[in-house]
Amino acid sequence: MTIHFILPGYAPTPVGGYRVVYDYAIEIQRQTGERVYVHHSPWPLLRRPFRLSRADIRGLLARAAKSVLQRPRANGVGWYPGTVEIAARFSFFGPYLRPRKGDVVIATAAQTAPLVAKLTRRAAGVYFIQHVETWSASSVFVDSTWKLPLYRIVIAPWLQDYGDALGVESHLVLNAIDGSQFREGPPLAQRKTQVLAMLSPQPFKRADVLMAVYERIRAADGDISLVAFGTESRPTDLPSYVNYVHSPSRADLAKLYAESRVYLCTSDAEGWHLPPGEALLCGTPVVSTDIGGVRVVAGDEGVYADPGDVDGLTQGVLALLAGADRAQALADAGSARLRAYTPEQAAAAFLEQLNIARAERA
């Protein structure tokens, strides 16, 4: 069996959904000895009816051109060195492959699902769903991809519920995080009073809410250190009191988590959000909007407020900063729960679903 993951283009900077695909590809190849290919092709992005203005199209073409220059070569993906172990391929006009009987071809985004449905007349077609991608396409198009004749694997219960509402079957495989790369930091009482958050230009990640919460935290106590990280250059309108870290390495990111007292998430929606899980593994409690993509990671160990609730998020952060014992208990419980489910176990569960899909196609 040869396994092909189809990604919608190449990401020259870290993207959580891509990282999950690389994690699975590497671990499945290690467990099975089978060849695993990860194909990067931006062409489906240009052919599908997404919500793109002229500026969006210009930006997309610029990113596509940049991805051609920075595409994976012999050394794999630059920001993920482990991909040297797999076949990371790039082709602008679409993945060049002829799947054979017994192979598995996996769509990883709404853009790639129709393509995979066409490619899998002989092979098994799988749709790996990490989010409901209505930020880039109409809900009609996104929902139509769920109804394609593909075997669906979802990463969170809320996504399985979404499929149920559409009348389609899906199979749940939770993500896992490599705990060896995110070690627990010192006890919270020994850390500086610091709040950490991810800052992204994606509208649904709500940078506006993050900045409003940070303003209120600063007004409540000017000695609290406020830190943000992201893959973009420092925004010109970011207040000077926010320390911004541009594109931290995984080791640098782990250090940021491990020296912070609270991790804050302000998103309106996430699939299975990696940063809150990484923070918990480093012993840092989480305050977040109450969304399925964080609930599946932080569970009952998170402190939640409604999406857009600046007051609730602010109070959640200040309460954890003031209550070190409660914050420590939440962080310890969350870290223990996440460490009990390993990437090896997740990859084995994912592979089991691939084998079921393959058997059904035979």
PEFEN-V553478 format. One record per helix or strand. SS is the DSSP state (2 for helix, 1 for strand). FROM is the first residue (numbers start at 0). LEN is the number of residues. If there is no record, write none. Layout:
ss->SS from->FROM len->LEN
ss->SS from->FROM len->LEN
This chain:
ss->1 from->2 len->5
ss->2 from->15 len->17
ss->1 from->35 len->5
ss->2 from->42 len->5
ss->1 from->49 len->1
ss->2 from->53 len->16
ss->1 from->72 len->1
ss->1 from->75 len->2
ss->1 from->79 len->1
ss->2 from->80 len->5
ss->1 from->86 len->4
ss->1 from->103 len->4
ss->2 from->109 len->10
ss->1 from->123 len->6
ss->1 from->136 len->1
ss->2 from->138 len->8
ss->1 from->150 len->4
ss->2 from->156 len->10
ss->1 from->170 len->2
ss->2 from->178 len->3
ss->2 from->187 len->3
ss->1 from->193 len->5
ss->2 from->202 len->3
ss->2 from->206 len->14
ss->1 from->224 len->6
ss->1 from->241 len->5
ss->2 from->249 len->9
ss->1 from->261 len->4
ss->2 from->273 len->8
ss->1 from->284 len->5
ss->2 from->291 len->10
ss->1 from->302 len->3
ss->2 from->309 len->13
ss->2 from->323 len->16
ss->2 from->342 len->19
